[in-house]
């Protein structure tokens, strides 16, 4: 049995699958509501995955795949959806994972963000971090926030992405979207120094009159330093990290710096961070998925904790900051479980303090 890529893409859209996995020795698999579901059919052979890879992978990315072992790109499928693709070699054979990006950009309420978030999106400067593990919906959350600014604010929004996932039309704002490896080199070598494309694009962005900058990933010291600098110099900067929780996010940034610079970056973060939004994507009862959030909004007291290297106390500040729109991840998970949106076991799986949550469930009469 041979598989056609268009048939598999149609199936993804029709089934509402978030991902499609193509691996030798296994039938194509769809991830639906977080669960892996094999397609009815025979296991893929090496020639099948090679044919499927070549059907959608641009020539330049095929060349990169052969030299580096993997390549990332995105493409549009008719008018139905966009897909972000990672193609790779494993055990000498080709494989692919395709992530579906809906054509529709969801509103803030549709992704589950409180209305208070809008107050952060009109700030003239600062750093807004959206964090969480891979596949937790960070790109969707960022797209919703960028779209709200685009619809409600005049200005220039500049994004740096790898690859571009959601396309933003010009609305009230002008939107410039730059892709690493296409519009910006992935790396830049000057003498013996090698800089990442993220950092190069960020530094160039400051000369392009932006009001809002989105940097897809703050994955290295150069990029983090450039993002913080941009936030300090009068721009609202959005960035992502693969951390969970506000305290861990601050620690992760500080830990990226050499020992002699840690005090300085703490001082910079204390004044430049606007908010940290940390999220997890949970399975809903009855199918589908829902995001659970931790939201930290910077205050004078949180700023002092960051500056004084007392990030372990940030969680207690979040717990008492409800009037500012703050909430801990565990509180939101409990709320979703109490509303029967997610199962108690699902809430425990993503909890920061699972034993405390288990105790609260027992107090409510929920047994495991």
C-alpha positions in Angstrom: 0.0 0.0 0.0 1.4 3.4 -1.0 0.5 6.6 0.8 -0.1 10.0 -0.8 0.9 13.1 1.1 -2.2 15.1 0.1 -4.5 12.3 1.4 -2.6 12.3 4.8 -2.8 16.1 5.0 -6.6 16.0 4.3 -7.0 13.3 7.0 -5.1 15.5 9.5 -7.3 18.5 8.8 -10.5 16.4 8.9 -9.6 14.6 12.1 -8.3 17.8 13.8 -4.9 16.1 14.4 -2.1 18.3 15.8 0.7 16.2 14.4 1.5 13.6 11.8 4.4 11.2 12.3 6.0 9.3 9.4 8.5 6.7 10.4 9.8 3.6 8.7 8.3 0.4 10.1 5.1 2.1 11.3 1.9 3.2 9.6 1.4 7.0 9.5 0.4 8.1 13.0 -1.9 11.1 13.9 -1.7 12.8 17.3 -5.3 13.6 18.2 -6.2 15.2 21.5 -2.7 14.3 22.7 -3.1 10.6 21.8 -1.2 8.8 19.0 -3.6 7.1 16.6 -2.1 4.9 13.7 -3.7 5.2 10.3 -5.3 2.0 9.0 -2.7 0.6 6.6 0.6 -1.1 6.1 3.9 0.0 7.8 5.9 2.6 5.9 8.9 1.3 3.9 12.1 3.4 3.4 11.0 4.2 -0.2 7.6 5.5 1.2 9.1 7.9 3.6 11.6 9.1 1.0 8.9 9.7 -1.5 6.7 11.5 1.0 9.6 13.7 2.1 10.5 14.7 -1.5 6.9 15.5 -2.2 6.9 18.5 0.2 10.5 19.4 1.0 12.0 22.3 -0.9 15.3 21.5 -2.7 17.4 23.7 -0.4 16.0 21.9 2.6 16.7 18.5 1.0 20.3 19.6 0.6 20.4 20.6 4.2 18.8 17.3 5.3 21.6 15.4 3.5 24.4 17.4 5.0 23.1 18.1 8.5 20.7 15.2 9.1 17.5 17.3 9.6 15.7 20.4 8.3 12.8 22.6 9.3 10.3 24.4 7.0 6.7 25.3 6.8 4.2 25.3 3.9 0.6 26.0 3.1 -1.8 23.2 2.2 -4.4 24.7 -0.2 -6.5 27.1 1.9 -7.0 24.5 4.7 -4.0 24.9 7.0 -0.3 25.5 7.3 2.2 22.9 8.4 5.5 23.1 10.3 7.7 20.2 9.3 10.8 18.6 10.7 12.3 16.1 8.3 15.3 13.9 9.5 17.3 10.8 9.0 17.1 8.0 11.6 18.9 4.6 11.2 19.8 5.7 7.7 16.1 6.3 6.6 14.0 9.4 6.2 11.3 10.4 8.7 9.1 13.4 9.2 6.9 15.1 11.8 4.3 17.6 10.6 2.6 20.0 13.0 -0.7 21.5 11.9 -1.0 25.3 12.2 -4.7 26.3 11.9 -5.4 29.1 9.3 -7.4 30.9 11.9 -5.7 32.9 14.5 -7.6 32.5 17.8 -8.7 35.3 20.0 -7.3 35.9 23.5 -10.4 34.4 25.1 -10.4 31.4 22.7 -7.0 30.4 23.9 -8.0 30.9 27.5 -6.2 34.1 28.4 -7.9 36.5 30.8 -8.9 40.0 29.6 -6.2 41.5 32.0 -3.6 40.4 29.5 -4.7 43.2 27.2 -3.1 45.7 29.7 0.3 44.1 29.1 -0.1 44.3 25.3 -0.3 48.1 25.2 2.9 48.6 27.2 5.4 50.8 25.4 8.4 48.7 26.3 9.5 45.6 28.1 9.9 41.8 27.8 6.9 39.4 27.7 8.0 35.8 27.9 5.8 32.9 26.9 7.2 29.6 28.2 6.5 25.9 28.3 7.7 22.6 26.9 7.7 21.8 23.2 4.1 21.3 21.9 2.5 23.3 24.7 0.9 25.9 22.4 3.3 28.8 22.8 3.1 29.7 19.1 -0.7 29.8 19.2 -0.7 32.0 22.3 1.9 34.4 20.8 0.0 34.6 17.5 -3.2 35.5 19.5 -1.4 38.3 21.3 0.4 39.7 18.2 -3.0 39.6 16.4 -4.7 41.6 19.1 -2.0 44.2 18.9 -2.3 44.2 15.1 -6.0 44.8 15.3 -6.0 47.4 18.1 -2.7 49.3 18.0 -1.0 51.5 15.4 2.7 50.7 14.9 5.2 48.3 13.3 5.3 44.7 14.5 8.4 42.7 13.5 8.7 39.0 14.0 11.8 36.7 13.7 10.8 33.1 13.3 12.1 29.6 12.3 10.0 28.9 10.4 7.1 31.4 10.1 4.1 29.6 11.4 1.1 32.0 11.5 0.8 34.6 8.7 -0.2 38.0 9.9 -1.8 40.5 7.5 -1.4 44.2 7.9 -4.3 45.5 9.9 -4.0 48.6 12.1 -0.3 47.8 12.4 2.3 47.1 9.7 3.7 43.5 10.2 7.1 42.4 9.0 7.8 38.7 9.3 11.4 37.4 8.8 12.4 33.8 8.6 15.7 32.4 9.8 17.5 30.7 6.9 15.4 32.5 4.3 15.4 36.3 5.1 18.2 36.1 7.8 21.2 33.8 7.8 21.1 31.1 10.5 24.6 32.0 11.5 26.9 34.9 10.9 30.7 34.6 11.0 32.9 37.6 11.5 36.6 36.7 12.0 36.7 34.0 14.6 33.3 35.0 16.1 30.1 33.2 15.2 26.8 34.8 16.0 23.3 33.2 15.8 20.9 34.5 13.2 18.4 35.3 16.0 20.8 37.8 17.5 21.8 39.3 14.2 18.2 39.7 13.2 17.3 41.2 16.6 20.1 43.8 16.3 19.1 44.6 12.8 15.5 45.0 14.0 16.4 48.0 16.1 17.2 49.9 12.8 13.8 49.0 11.3 11.7 51.2 13.5 9.7 48.5 15.3 7.3 49.1 18.2 6.8 45.3 18.9 9.4 42.6 18.3 8.7 38.8 18.4 11.7 36.6 18.6 10.7 32.9 18.1 13.3 31.4 20.5 15.7 32.8 23.0 18.0 29.8 22.8 21.5 31.3 23.3 23.3 34.0 25.2 23.6 36.3 22.2 19.9 36.2 21.5 18.9 36.7 25.2 21.3 39.6 25.5 19.9 41.2 22.3 16.3 40.7 23.4 16.8 42.2 26.8 18.7 45.2 25.3 15.8 45.7 22.8 13.3 45.6 25.7 15.3 48.2 27.6 15.5 50.6 24.6 11.8 51.3 24.1 10.4 48.2 22.4 7.8 45.6 23.5 9.6 42.3 23.0 8.0 38.9 23.0 10.1 35.8 23.4 9.8 32.1 24.2 11.8 29.7 26.4 11.3 26.0 27.1 10.9 26.5 30.8 8.0 25.9 33.1 7.1 28.6 35.7 8.1 32.2 36.2 10.9 31.5 38.7 12.5 28.9 36.6 12.3 31.2 33.6 14.2 34.0 35.3 16.8 31.5 36.6 17.2 30.0 33.1 18.0 33.5 31.7 20.4 34.4 34.5 22.2 31.0 34.2 22.9 31.6 30.6 25.3 34.5 31.5 28.9 34.2 32.8 29.4 34.6 36.6 30.6 38.1 36.3 27.5 39.3 34.5 24.8 37.6 36.6 24.2 40.6 38.9 23.9 42.9 35.9 21.4 40.7 34.1 19.3 40.3 37.3 19.1 44.1 37.5 18.2 44.4 33.8 15.5 41.7 34.1 14.1 43.3 37.2 13.3 46.5 35.3 12.6 45.1 31.8 10.3 42.0 32.4 6.7 42.9 31.9 5.2 39.4 32.4 6.0 35.7 32.2 3.2 33.5 30.8 4.0 29.8 31.3 1.6 27.2 29.9 0.9 23.5 29.6 -1.5 21.8 27.0 -3.9 19.4 28.7 -6.2 16.8 27.4 -9.9 17.8 27.9 -12.5 15.4 29.1 -14.3 14.2 26.0 -11.6 15.1 23.6 -9.6 18.2 22.5 -7.1 20.1 24.5 -7.0 23.2 26.6 -4.1 25.4 27.8 -3.5 25.9 31.5 -1.5 29.0 32.4 0.7 30.5 35.0 0.8 34.3 34.7 3.3 36.5 36.5 3.0 40.3 36.1 6.1 42.2 37.3 5.5 44.4 40.3 7.9 46.3 42.6 8.1 43.4 45.0 8.7 40.8 42.2 11.3 43.1 40.7 13.1 43.3 44.0 13.1 39.5 44.3 14.6 39.1 40.8 17.3 41.8 41.6 18.1 40.1 45.0 18.3 36.6 43.6 15.2 35.4 45.6 13.2 34.0 42.7 12.1 31.1 44.9 9.6 33.5 46.5 8.0 34.6 43.2 5.3 31.9 43.4 4.0 33.3 46.7 3.8 36.7 45.1 1.8 35.3 42.2 -0.6 33.6 44.6 -1.5 37.0 46.1 -1.6 38.9 42.8 -5.0 37.9 41.5 -6.2 41.4 41.2 -3.4 42.0 38.7 -4.4 39.0 36.6 -1.8 36.7 38.2 -2.4 33.0 38.8 -0.2 30.0 39.4 -0.2 27.0 37.1 -1.5 24.7 39.8 -4.4 27.1 40.7 -5.5 27.1 37.0 -5.1 23.4 36.7 -7.3 22.9 39.9 -9.9 25.3 38.4 -10.0 23.4 35.2 -10.4 20.1 37.1 -13.1 21.5 39.4 -15.0 22.7 36.3 -14.6 19.2 34.9 -12.8 20.5 31.8 -9.9 18.2 32.6 -9.6 15.1 34.8 -7.9 15.3 38.2 -5.2 12.9 37.0 -4.4 15.3 34.1 -4.1 18.2 36.5 -1.7 16.2 38.6 0.4 15.3 35.6 1.2 19.0 34.9 1.3 20.3 38.5 4.3 22.1 39.9 3.6 20.8 43.4 1.7 17.5 42.8 1.6 16.4 46.4 0.0 19.6 47.5 -2.6 19.3 44.7 -3.3 15.7 45.6 -4.0 16.8 49.2 -6.4 19.5 47.9 -8.2 17.0 45.8 -8.6 14.6 48.8 -10.0 17.5 50.8 -12.6 17.8 48.1 -13.4 14.1 48.2 -11.6 13.1 45.1 -9.9 9.8 45.5 -7.2 8.3 43.2 
